[in-house]
C-alpha cells in the first residue's frame, strides 16, 4: 500500500535457511520457513494483520519436488471459505493430513468416510486412522491437480487420497466433501481430473490423461451420469471452459495415440439440463466446524441447489446469503508474537522474549498497545465476549533514562579547517527527549547546554580558533539517569610561509644547526622533510599537533676543510668623540666594502697583502668619526684553486649585507649585484656580490687562490 518496508520478526529460536510466501490475503502473510535442522519439511508461520510479527502455526509440513524441481509445500488454502486450510504434516516419520477453520489456530485430522464406494462399512477410528489427501497443485493449468475447490462453489472439495494411518500413494481414490471438509465420501476408485461447471452446480470428471477415455461424467449432487464424447478413446491433455456467463461450451484437447496429431472436441453441455433452476430448487447450507456454527467469528449461511434437481443455476445465482457475527470466545484468539501456548491452552511469554521491549521502543508521553499475550485471528469478525479480556491494552509509554546517546558531525568527518563552522549532531535512542538536558563540551574551553533535545535537531555549530586535536563530549541526563558520548576532532591550520635558517659555509665532520620556521605559528602536527645536497637520506621530524598543505624552500651552502674567523675592531675614540651619531655607520660600510673589493681583486695576482695589512685601513684610522664600535667578521676559508683550460673561477659566499642584499622568504629572487669591468686587452675580472656567490674569472693561465669572506 506504498508504505515503508519493515523488517519482519520471527521467533528468535528460528534459524531459517529457506522461505516461501504462501499467501498474503487480507494483509496477513503465510510463510513456510525451513529451519536449519529440516530437510524435507517446513514450518508454517502466520503474521499479524500488518505482516510484521510472525507466530508458529504448524510444524513439519511436508514438501515434495515438482516437475521443474521446485519445492512444493503441502499446504492448501480452500477457496470460498475464509480461514480454512489443509496441510500434510510429518510426525514421527508418518505424514498425515490436518485441517483448520481458524487460520492455523487449531488443527485436527480428517474424519474418514463411514462406507466405501460399494457401501461397505469402513472401521477407521481417530486418531489412529483418518483420511489423507494429496495436496499437489497441477503444473498444467488445463488439468485440475490432485485437489481442487472453487470460490463460486463454497464447501465443495474434491481430492485424491487414501484411508489409513498415514498418507499413501497406493490404493488411492477420489473423495468429495460437500460441507467444507466435515464429511467426505468416495466417488471414484481411480484418479480423475475434476472441473467445476455452471458456477459449481455441476462437476465434470475425466480420467487421468495416462489412460485414454471416451466418456465423461456429470454430477448434479450425488448422482453421476456417464456420457460418451468421442467414438475413439482420447488421451485428454486438458479441458478449456469457454468464458462468458451464459456459455456452456467446453473444449477437450488431446490425441488418439502418442504419434497422432492434436484433436479438439467441443461440447455444449447445456442440453444435459432440461430447465433453469427455480426457487424450490435451492436450499440453505450452514457452514460449521464439527457442529460448531461460528467459523472465523461469524455464522455463515450459503445457498445450494438441492440434490436431484436437474436444472441450471444461471448467471444471476449467488451463493452467500448472510453472515452474522458471533460472541468472541477463546478459539477466536491465537498466541501473540513472543508467546507460546501451554498445555492448559493459555499463552505465556517464551524464554527468549522480553515483554518490556515494546514499551522501551515507544516515545515517552505517547500511547502504545501492551499485549496480553493474545491477538485475535486475522479476518475474525467476532464481537464482545472475551474480546476485551484478550485484546491489547492502551498504556502510556514510560519515562526512561537516556540510553544510546550518539555524537556525530553533520558531514561525518572528524577533521575541520581552522576558523570554519563545525556542526555537531546529537541523537538519543531511548529516553524522553523533551525532559532530557544536553551538555556539549567542544574541548577548547567552551561548552553549551540545552534543556530540550529537540532544540538540537538542526545541529550545534561551533568555530575553533586554535588548531589541534580536541575531545568533544556530550552528556544527556534526566531524573532517571544519564548517558554520555564523545569523539575526537582534528582542527588543522594551513602552512602559509616557511623560512630556512642555515650557515652558508660549514666544515666537514662538524655539527651545524639547520632551522625551519613556519607561519602561522599555531600548534599543529607538522612533518619536516630534509634533503641535504645530493644525499638520498630523508630526515623527518614531527611537531605537536596538523598540516593542511605543504610548501618548499631551499638554499645552498659550501662545505670546506678549514674555516677561520677573525674579529676586526676600530679605535675606541670613535665612541668617545662621536656619541649617538648613526650616519657614520653608512659611510664606514661603503668604505669597507670598497676597500675589501679592491683587496680581493689584487689578491688574484702575486704580491697579495697580508691579512693584517688588509685590516689596517688608513682611511678609517685617520678620521675621528663619532660612533660606537662595531665588528667586521672576515672569514677566510681554505685557499684552493679550480683549474680549467684558460679559466679560473672563484666563489665568494658572503652573509647578508643589509645595505646591499635583501632576502626573499619563499621565492628565489636575485639580489643586488656589483660588477667591475676592464679593457679587452687586460685580464677580465668580474666580481658579483649576491646571495649565492661572487665569482672572479681570469682567462690567463696560472694558479690562484680563493678567499671567501663574510661581512656583518
Secondary structure, 3 states (H helix, E strand, C coil): CCCCCCCCECCCCCCEEEEEEEECHHHCCEEEEEECCCCCEEEEEEECCCCCEEEEEEEEEEEEECCCCCEEECEEECCCCCCCEEEEEEECCEEEEEEECCCCCCCEEECCCCECCCCCECCCCCCCCEEEECCCCCCCCCCCCCEECCHHHCCCEEEEEEEECCCCCCCCEEEEECCCCCCCEEEECCCEEEEEEHHHCEEEEEECCCCCECEEEEECCCCEEEEECCCCCEEEEEEEECCCCCCCEEEEEEECCCCCCCEEEEEEHHHHCCEECCHHHEEEEECCECCECEECCEEEEEEEECCCCCEECCCCCCCEEEEEECECCHHHEEECCCEEECCCCCEEECCCCCCHHHHHCCCCCCEEEECCCEEECCCCCCECCCHHHHCCEEEECCCCCCEEEEEEECCCCCEEECCCEEEEEEEEEECCCCCCEEEEECCCCCEEEECCHHHHCCCEEEECCCCEEEEEEEEEEECCEEEEEEEEEEEECCCCEEEEECCCEEECCCCCCCEEEEECCCCCCCEEEEECCCCCCEEEEECCCCCCCCCCCCCCCEEECCCEEEEECCCCHHHHHCCCCCHHHHHHHHHHHHHHHHHHHHCCCCCCCCHHHHHCCHHHHCCCCCCCCCCEEEEECCCCCCCCCCCEEEECCCCCCCCCCCCCCCCCCCCCCCCCCCCCCCCCCCCCCCCCCCEEEECCCCCCCCCCCCCC
